[in-house]
């Protein structure tokens, strides 16, 4: 809600833009509304040498670029949102070369699972985290999920509560 900017990863030309999809949690109820637009609001950039990057799940009305525009590395494309097929705000970054998906953590596919590759596409190495805790806390009642997502569920405990409820908001759990 505070607005986290999404920056262009490299100099490129805007090939595609979508904006205007609402920021809502994906569910079976809105599956038909999202079909074919799972990326949500997003931007696609083409780069030299057959490279392409796609930035998905941007916040509604936050996209700052237009098709044909040349952007530099670090230019603001939009903001992280909750559009498309997603259950929490985040950026889904796809990297492609000559139409093939590339893992920016292991672009040469020479690493085994669990082994950190020596060559990545990151200028500054990024620790890969497949899942984690977004927030957690204790309350004296069961919180509403909307309050957990917005951060409003962090009220102080009362003395001698009738119940003690522990809650955790995670991503990537399996």
C-alpha positions in Angstrom: 0.0 0.0 0.0 2.9 2.3 0.6 4.1 1.9 -3.0 7.2 -0.2 -3.9 8.6 0.9 -7.3 9.5 -1.7 -9.9 12.6 -0.7 -11.9 13.8 -1.7 -15.3 16.5 -4.4 -15.1 18.3 -3.1 -18.1 18.1 -0.6 -21.0 15.3 -1.6 -23.4 12.2 -0.8 -25.4 8.7 -1.2 -24.0 7.1 -3.9 -26.2 3.9 -4.4 -24.2 1.9 -2.8 -21.3 -1.3 -3.8 -19.4 -2.8 -1.6 -16.7 -6.2 -1.3 -15.2 -6.8 -4.7 -13.8 -7.9 -4.5 -10.1 -5.7 -5.5 -7.2 -7.5 -8.5 -5.8 -6.5 -11.8 -4.4 -6.8 -14.6 -6.9 -9.6 -17.1 -6.1 -11.9 -19.6 -7.8 -14.5 -16.8 -7.8 -12.5 -14.5 -10.0 -10.7 -17.2 -12.1 -12.8 -16.5 -15.2 -12.1 -12.7 -15.0 -8.4 -13.4 -14.9 -8.2 -16.2 -17.5 -5.7 -15.2 -20.2 -4.4 -12.3 -18.2 -2.6 -14.2 -15.3 0.3 -11.7 -15.4 -2.1 -9.0 -14.3 -0.9 -5.5 -15.0 2.5 -5.6 -16.4 5.3 -4.5 -18.7 7.4 -6.3 -21.3 10.8 -4.9 -22.3 13.0 -6.0 -25.3 16.7 -5.7 -24.9 19.8 -6.2 -27.1 20.9 -9.7 -28.1 17.5 -11.3 -28.1 16.8 -10.7 -24.4 13.4 -9.8 -23.0 12.1 -9.2 -19.5 8.5 -9.2 -18.2 7.3 -7.6 -15.0 3.9 -9.0 -13.7 1.3 -8.2 -10.9 1.8 -4.5 -10.9 -0.5 -2.2 -9.0 -3.5 -0.9 -10.9 -2.9 2.6 -12.5 0.8 2.5 -11.5 2.4 1.7 -14.9 4.5 4.7 -15.9 5.7 3.7 -19.4 4.1 3.3 -22.9 4.7 1.0 -25.8 7.7 2.1 -27.9 9.3 4.1 -25.1 13.0 3.5 -24.5 13.8 3.0 -20.8 17.2 2.9 -19.0 18.2 0.4 -16.3 16.7 1.7 -13.0 13.8 3.6 -14.6 10.5 3.2 -12.7 8.1 1.0 -14.7 5.3 0.9 -12.1 4.7 -0.4 -8.6 4.3 -3.8 -7.0 0.6 -4.8 -6.8 -1.8 -7.7 -6.5 -3.2 -7.9 -10.0 -3.6 -11.1 -12.0 -3.2 -14.7 -10.7 -1.6 -14.0 -7.3 -2.4 -14.3 -3.6 0.0 -11.7 -2.2 1.7 -8.5 -3.5 4.9 -9.3 -5.3 6.8 -8.9 -8.6 6.9 -11.8 -10.9 10.0 -11.3 -13.2 10.4 -13.4 -16.3 13.7 -13.3 -18.2 13.8 -14.7 -21.7 16.5 -15.0 -24.4 15.5 -15.8 -28.0 12.1 -16.8 -26.6 13.5 -19.3 -24.1 12.9 -18.8 -20.3 16.1 -18.2 -18.4 16.6 -18.6 -14.7 18.4 -15.4 -13.6 20.0 -17.3 -10.7 21.4 -20.0 -13.0 21.4 -18.7 -16.6 23.7 -21.5 -17.9 21.8 -24.3 -16.2 25.0 -25.8 -15.0 24.1 -26.0 -11.3 22.5 -28.8 -9.4 19.6 -28.2 -7.0 20.8 -26.8 -3.7 24.1 -25.6 -5.2 24.5 -21.8 -5.7 25.6 -21.1 -9.3 28.8 -19.2 -9.8 27.4 -17.1 -12.7 24.1 -15.2 -12.4 22.4 -12.3 -14.2 22.4 -10.2 -11.0 24.7 -7.2 -10.9 24.7 -7.5 -7.1 24.1 -11.2 -6.0 20.6 -11.8 -4.5 19.9 -14.5 -2.0 17.2 -16.8 -3.4 14.5 -17.5 -0.9 11.8 -19.9 -2.1 9.4 -19.1 0.8 9.3 -17.2 4.0 7.3 -15.4 6.7 5.8 -12.0 5.8 4.5 -11.3 9.3 3.4 -13.1 12.5 1.9 -12.2 15.8 -0.4 -13.0 18.7 -3.9 -11.8 19.4 -6.8 -12.6 21.8 -9.1 -13.3 18.8 -8.8 -14.9 15.4 -7.8 -12.1 13.0 -9.5 -11.4 9.7 -7.2 -12.2 6.7 -7.7 -8.7 5.3 -6.4 -7.3 8.6 -3.3 -9.5 8.4 -2.5 -8.5 4.8 -2.9 -4.8 5.6 -1.0 -4.9 8.8 -4.0 -3.9 10.9 -3.8 -7.1 13.0 -1.0 -5.9 15.2 -3.0 -4.6 18.2 -1.5 -5.2 21.6 -2.7 -8.1 23.8 -4.9 -7.4 26.7 -4.0 -8.6 30.2 -5.3 -12.1 30.9 -7.0 -12.7 27.5 -9.7 -15.3 27.2 -7.7 -16.9 24.3 -4.3 -16.7 22.8 -4.2 -16.9 19.0 -0.9 -17.2 17.1 -1.0 -16.3 13.5 1.5 -16.4 10.6 1.4 -15.0 7.1 3.7 -16.9 4.8 4.6 -17.2 1.1 5.9 -20.1 -0.9 4.7 -22.7 1.6 4.4 -26.3 0.4 
